Amino acid sequence: MRILHTMLRVGDLERSLDFYTRVIGMKLLRRHDYPDGKFTLAFVGFGPEDTHPALELTHNWGVEKYELGTAYGHIALGVSDIHGTCEAIRQAGGKVVREPGPMKHGTTVIAFVEDPDGYKVELIQKDA
């Protein structure tokens, strides 16, 4: 058993695809419109879905914004250079909402960025 994907509902699919592909560096793996259901699914990730988990971006046509609620936490990505990654994200127009530094009550270096819909993405410094 393995995790296949995580789904996020997004208000502007093109804006979200730009963030996850251009700013974060994922690839668009597949995309399909469902006219009868009035929604589009786009899957992004860092590798093929048969070996890597993906992020499913669901756009319900006509819905521009969602309330995120209090249960959602974040998506976590391991990075080899957290400071360089934050700077690259910032230069690409991304929003760094917590600069790199040790997590509270620990030593792991983390940072947070925010996607266009307000979802948090945690960056975790990983040794090469």
BAMARVEX-799048 format. One line per 10 residues: number of its first residue (from 0); for each residue x, y, z of N, C-alpha, C. Coordinates in nm, 4 decimals. Each point is the difference from the previous one (the first is absolute). Layout:
BEGIN
NUM) X,Y,Z,X,Y,Z,X,Y,Z ~ ...
END
This chain:
BEGIN
0) 0.0843,-0.1176,0.0000,-0.0843,0.1176,0.0000,0.0891,0.1243,0.0000 ~ -0.0423,0.1032,-0.0717,0.0748,0.1260,0.0002,-0.0960,0.1147,-0.0268 ~ 0.0386,0.1201,0.0364,-0.0809,0.1181,-0.0274,0.0086,0.0291,-0.1495 ~ -0.1152,0.0170,-0.0647,-0.0043,0.0300,-0.1425,-0.0024,0.1500,-0.0264 ~ -0.0925,0.0701,0.0664,-0.0078,0.1450,-0.0183,-0.0772,0.0635,0.1149 ~ 0.0148,0.1303,0.0098,-0.0766,0.0842,0.0908,-0.0755,0.0994,-0.0867 ~ -0.1272,0.0249,0.0318,-0.0825,0.0888,-0.0813,-0.0213,0.1331,0.0699 ~ 0.0163,0.1075,-0.0756,-0.0309,0.1351,0.0463,-0.0988,0.0615,-0.0976 ~ -0.1028,0.0662,0.0530,-0.0922,0.0754,-0.0848,0.0579,0.1394,-0.0201 ~ 0.0058,0.0441,-0.1245,0.0611,0.1289,-0.0320,-0.0989,0.0885,-0.0745
10) 0.0099,0.1296,0.0226,-0.0922,0.0955,-0.0596,0.0383,0.0434,-0.1405 ~ 0.1277,-0.0012,-0.0330,0.0485,0.0405,-0.1312,0.1052,-0.1022,-0.0418 ~ -0.0378,-0.0938,-0.0834,0.0886,-0.1113,-0.0348,0.1285,0.0472,-0.0662 ~ -0.0085,0.0940,-0.0919,0.1209,0.0460,-0.0703,0.0982,0.0647,0.0981 ~ -0.0514,0.0788,0.0929,0.0850,0.0642,0.1016,0.0668,-0.1061,0.0876 ~ -0.0756,-0.1019,0.0388,0.0554,-0.1071,0.0837,0.1013,-0.0840,-0.0769 ~ -0.0289,-0.0303,-0.1269,0.0966,-0.0743,-0.0807,0.1290,0.0783,-0.0158 ~ -0.0094,0.1296,-0.0199,0.1196,0.0837,-0.0101,0.0814,-0.0084,0.1288 ~ -0.0670,0.0076,0.1147,0.0706,-0.0057,0.1281,0.0705,-0.1346,0.0168 ~ -0.0728,-0.1085,-0.0163,0.0582,-0.1311,0.0284,0.1019,-0.0438,-0.1054
20) -0.0121,0.0473,-0.1230,0.0975,-0.0392,-0.1018,0.1153,0.1001,-0.0087 ~ -0.0286,0.1258,-0.0218,0.1070,0.0993,-0.0197,0.0687,0.0373,0.1313 ~ -0.0785,0.0241,0.1039,0.0583,0.0483,0.1261,0.0581,-0.1147,0.0824 ~ -0.0738,-0.1096,0.0158,0.0447,-0.1122,0.0823,0.0844,-0.0997,-0.0792 ~ -0.0249,-0.0123,-0.1299,0.0828,-0.0882,-0.0826,-0.0596,-0.1364,-0.0303 ~ -0.1282,-0.0198,0.0295,-0.0655,-0.1260,-0.0362,-0.0289,-0.0005,-0.1498 ~ -0.0339,-0.1158,-0.0498,-0.0391,-0.0159,-0.1401,-0.1501,-0.0270,-0.0071 ~ -0.0652,0.0494,-0.1046,-0.1390,-0.0362,-0.0256,0.0004,-0.1417,-0.0537 ~ -0.0599,-0.0919,0.0740,0.0004,-0.1407,-0.0369,-0.1173,-0.0363,-0.0907 ~ -0.1152,0.0552,0.0292,-0.1179,-0.0224,-0.0837,-0.1079,0.0994,0.0400
30) -0.0902,0.0213,-0.0956,-0.1090,0.0956,0.0215,-0.1193,-0.0459,-0.0826 ~ -0.1191,0.0089,0.0595,-0.1194,-0.0423,-0.0726,-0.1201,0.0830,0.0437 ~ -0.0734,0.0497,-0.1001,-0.1252,0.0717,0.0249,-0.1153,-0.0995,0.0038 ~ -0.0940,0.0232,0.0897,-0.1214,-0.0800,0.0117,-0.1195,0.0934,-0.0189 ~ -0.0355,0.0299,-0.1267,-0.1060,0.0969,-0.0274,-0.1343,-0.0356,0.0634 ~ -0.0354,-0.1274,0.0014,-0.1284,-0.0378,0.0600,-0.0041,0.0297,0.1497 ~ 0.1136,-0.0127,0.0665,0.0073,0.0294,0.1432,0.0443,0.1416,0.0299 ~ 0.0413,0.0730,-0.1032,0.0452,0.1387,0.0124,0.1207,0.0131,0.0944 ~ 0.1010,-0.0865,-0.0244,0.1230,0.0111,0.0779,0.1177,-0.0490,-0.0844 ~ 0.1201,0.0404,0.0436,0.1250,-0.0419,-0.0631,0.0905,-0.0562,0.1072
40) 0.0685,-0.1094,-0.0322,0.1014,-0.0568,0.0881,0.1355,0.0159,-0.0675 ~ 0.0968,0.0504,0.0754,0.1373,0.0097,-0.0483,0.0899,-0.0622,0.1063 ~ 0.0881,-0.0893,-0.0424,0.0914,-0.0659,0.0925,0.1403,0.0519,-0.0245 ~ 0.0675,0.0415,0.1073,0.1372,0.0487,-0.0065,0.0852,-0.0809,0.0963 ~ 0.1298,-0.0071,-0.0283,0.0890,-0.0733,0.0892,0.1439,0.0108,-0.0460 ~ 0.0869,-0.0690,0.0728,0.1435,0.0033,-0.0287,0.0466,-0.1214,-0.0799 ~ -0.0900,-0.0920,-0.0272,0.0365,-0.1186,-0.0769,-0.1238,-0.0740,-0.0430 ~ 0.0164,-0.1090,-0.0747,-0.1150,-0.0752,-0.0510,-0.0883,-0.0523,0.1133 ~ -0.1291,-0.0005,-0.0259,-0.0956,-0.0417,0.1026,0.0142,-0.1464,0.0402 ~ 0.0598,-0.0824,-0.0838,0.0150,-0.1403,0.0383,0.1094,-0.0199,0.1048
50) 0.0832,0.1028,0.0220,0.1054,-0.0113,0.1014,0.0041,0.1160,0.0987 ~ -0.0725,0.1087,-0.0269,0.0038,0.1191,0.0849,-0.1421,0.0441,0.0348 ~ -0.0197,0.0542,0.1203,-0.1314,0.0572,0.0305,-0.0223,0.1275,-0.0811 ~ -0.1255,0.0339,-0.0193,-0.0357,0.1181,-0.0786,-0.0916,0.0902,0.0815 ~ -0.0176,0.1184,-0.0498,-0.0945,0.0954,0.0556,-0.1093,0.0199,-0.1045 ~ -0.1238,-0.0277,0.0390,-0.1144,0.0178,-0.0897,-0.0609,0.1365,0.0266 ~ -0.0004,0.0840,-0.1010,-0.0623,0.1313,0.0093,-0.1378,-0.0108,-0.0654 ~ -0.1036,0.0186,0.0791,-0.1371,-0.0106,-0.0497,-0.0585,0.1390,-0.0136 ~ -0.0436,0.0324,-0.1219,-0.0640,0.1289,-0.0235,-0.1448,-0.0242,-0.0372 ~ -0.0898,0.0388,0.0883,-0.1434,-0.0058,-0.0273,-0.0369,0.1295,-0.0703
60) -0.0468,-0.0133,-0.1239,-0.0281,0.1165,-0.0828,-0.0996,0.0916,0.0703 ~ 0.0316,0.1271,0.0023,-0.0881,0.0993,0.0599,0.0278,0.0270,0.1469 ~ 0.0897,-0.0769,0.0618,0.0366,0.0218,0.1400,0.1368,0.0668,0.0015 ~ 0.0051,0.1221,0.0543,0.1242,0.0765,-0.0023,0.0783,-0.0040,0.1304 ~ -0.0634,-0.0436,0.1100,0.0672,0.0040,0.1294,-0.0607,-0.1045,0.0922 ~ 0.0838,-0.0575,0.0844,-0.0438,-0.0971,0.1000,0.0417,0.0462,0.1385 ~ -0.0772,-0.0353,0.0990,0.0404,0.0187,0.1386,0.0895,-0.1182,0.0350 ~ 0.1191,0.0270,0.0489,0.0949,-0.1079,0.0253,-0.0336,-0.0809,0.1245 ~ -0.0705,0.0581,0.0944,-0.0342,-0.0740,0.1212,0.1172,-0.0084,0.0958 ~ -0.0226,-0.0640,0.1122,0.1037,-0.0088,0.1033,0.0648,-0.1375,0.0073
70) -0.0460,-0.0959,-0.0771,0.0564,-0.1349,0.0063,0.1234,-0.0160,-0.0887 ~ 0.0060,0.0733,-0.1096,0.1122,-0.0131,-0.0927,0.1274,0.0520,0.0651 ~ 0.1094,-0.0712,-0.0216,0.1294,0.0438,0.0513,0.0878,0.0536,-0.1116 ~ 0.0689,-0.0906,-0.0688,0.0913,0.0421,-0.1058,0.0456,-0.1203,-0.0814 ~ 0.0611,0.0291,-0.1122,0.0723,-0.0967,-0.0813,0.1464,0.0181,0.0386 ~ 0.0782,-0.1067,0.0084,0.1414,0.0116,0.0359,0.0875,-0.0475,-0.1152 ~ 0.1048,0.0784,-0.0278,0.0969,-0.0336,-0.1039,0.1398,0.0034,0.0596 ~ 0.0789,-0.1026,-0.0269,0.1395,-0.0016,0.0425,0.0856,0.0732,-0.1012 ~ 0.0894,0.0857,0.0481,0.0883,0.0764,-0.0881,0.1435,-0.0094,0.0509 ~ 0.0965,0.0098,-0.0916,0.1403,-0.0111,0.0397,0.0607,0.1345,0.0397
80) -0.0587,0.1105,-0.0453,0.0500,0.1341,0.0323,-0.1199,0.0894,0.0293 ~ -0.0424,0.0034,0.1241,-0.1232,0.0696,0.0356,0.0099,0.1508,-0.0244 ~ 0.1159,0.0578,0.0269,0.0157,0.1443,-0.0216,-0.0050,0.0322,-0.1486 ~ 0.0704,-0.0776,-0.0814,-0.0024,0.0205,-0.1441,-0.1382,-0.0255,-0.0595 ~ -0.0687,-0.1017,0.0520,-0.1348,-0.0312,-0.0483,-0.0960,0.1142,0.0317 ~ 0.0067,0.0535,0.1206,-0.0876,0.1126,0.0365,0.0287,0.1210,-0.0881 ~ 0.1266,0.0257,-0.0267,0.0349,0.1147,-0.0842,-0.0505,-0.0217,-0.1425 ~ 0.0144,-0.1210,-0.0520,-0.0485,-0.0296,-0.1355,-0.1521,0.0148,-0.0071 ~ -0.0691,-0.0459,0.1019,-0.1460,0.0131,0.0046,-0.0392,0.1472,0.0046 ~ 0.0689,0.0761,0.0837,-0.0272,0.1433,0.0112,0.0248,0.0703,-0.1336
90) 0.1115,-0.0328,-0.0658,0.0338,0.0620,-0.1288,-0.1016,-0.0355,-0.1086 ~ -0.0630,-0.1181,0.0130,-0.1004,-0.0430,-0.0978,-0.1384,0.0563,0.0307 ~ -0.0089,0.0817,0.1061,-0.1278,0.0617,0.0346,-0.0765,-0.0731,0.1084 ~ 0.0603,-0.1041,0.0569,-0.0647,-0.0738,0.1093,0.0087,0.0755,0.1311 ~ -0.0821,-0.0401,0.0940,-0.0107,0.0686,0.1292,0.0579,-0.0886,0.1110 ~ 0.1123,0.0428,0.0568,0.0600,-0.0690,0.1148,-0.0646,0.0590,0.1250 ~ -0.0712,-0.0823,0.0763,-0.0722,0.0504,0.1169,0.0693,-0.0336,0.1316 ~ 0.1006,-0.0860,-0.0040,0.0853,-0.0263,0.1165,0.1391,-0.0266,-0.0548 ~ 0.0917,0.0874,0.0375,0.1374,-0.0123,-0.0475,0.0649,-0.1258,0.0590 ~ 0.1047,-0.0518,-0.0645,0.0668,-0.1194,0.0501,0.0543,0.0189,0.1413
100) -0.0176,-0.1016,0.0797,0.0511,-0.0011,0.1367,-0.0446,-0.1272,0.0692 ~ 0.0551,-0.0244,0.1185,-0.0369,-0.1229,0.0709,-0.1474,0.0007,0.0407 ~ -0.0608,-0.1174,-0.0058,-0.1389,-0.0108,0.0437,-0.0073,0.0204,0.1508 ~ -0.1160,0.0421,0.0483,-0.0176,0.0180,0.1439,0.0243,-0.1324,0.0704 ~ 0.0722,0.0057,0.1096,0.0262,-0.1168,0.0835,0.0809,-0.1067,-0.0728 ~ 0.0783,0.0389,-0.1005,0.0799,-0.0975,-0.0741,0.1138,0.0672,-0.0736 ~ 0.0693,-0.0781,-0.0793,0.1145,0.0528,-0.0734,-0.0157,-0.0096,-0.1516 ~ -0.1012,-0.0694,-0.0483,-0.0213,-0.0117,-0.1439,-0.0272,0.1378,-0.0593 ~ 0.0709,0.0335,-0.1074,-0.0165,0.1301,-0.0641,-0.1161,-0.0095,-0.0996 ~ -0.0963,0.0892,0.0179,-0.1198,0.0020,-0.0844,-0.0291,0.1424,-0.0459
110) -0.0826,0.0102,-0.1006,-0.0544,0.1277,-0.0466,-0.1387,-0.0304,-0.0543 ~ -0.0816,0.1031,-0.0177,-0.1322,-0.0174,-0.0587,-0.0198,0.0991,-0.1130 ~ -0.0604,-0.0474,-0.1071,-0.0457,0.0857,-0.1084,-0.1503,-0.0210,-0.0121 ~ -0.0643,0.0906,-0.0707,-0.1454,-0.0062,-0.0141,-0.0353,0.0009,-0.1480 ~ -0.0906,-0.0900,-0.0398,-0.0411,-0.0027,-0.1399,-0.1059,0.1067,-0.0238 ~ -0.0426,0.0215,-0.1245,-0.0940,0.1084,-0.0293,-0.1361,-0.0117,0.0698 ~ -0.0376,-0.1211,0.0417,-0.1273,-0.0180,0.0698,0.0152,0.0075,0.1514 ~ 0.1219,0.0193,0.0486,0.0234,0.0097,0.1433,0.0441,-0.1296,0.0654 ~ 0.0157,-0.1083,-0.0786,0.0486,-0.1260,0.0563,0.1466,0.0146,0.0364 ~ 0.0382,-0.0534,0.1129,0.1396,0.0067,0.0452,0.0792,-0.1187,-0.0553
120) 0.1231,0.0291,-0.0372,0.0950,-0.1013,-0.0446,0.1225,0.0144,0.0896 ~ 0.0301,-0.1052,0.0748,0.1163,0.0006,0.0880,0.1211,-0.0506,-0.0760 ~ 0.1103,0.0717,0.0132,0.1280,-0.0432,-0.0541,0.0835,-0.0510,0.1172 ~ 0.0566,-0.1180,-0.0149,0.0798,-0.0617,0.1067,0.1401,-0.0237,-0.0538 ~ 0.0993,0.0559,0.0693,0.1401,-0.0183,-0.0392,0.0368,-0.1459,0.0173 ~ 0.0443,-0.0609,-0.1092,0.0454,-0.1397,0.0027,0.1465,-0.0029,-0.0431 ~ 0.0797,-0.0778,0.0716,0.1394,-0.0154,-0.0393,0.0064,-0.0823,-0.1272 ~ 0.0948,0.0339,-0.0861,0.0119,-0.0692,-0.1289,0.0374,-0.1443,0.0145
END
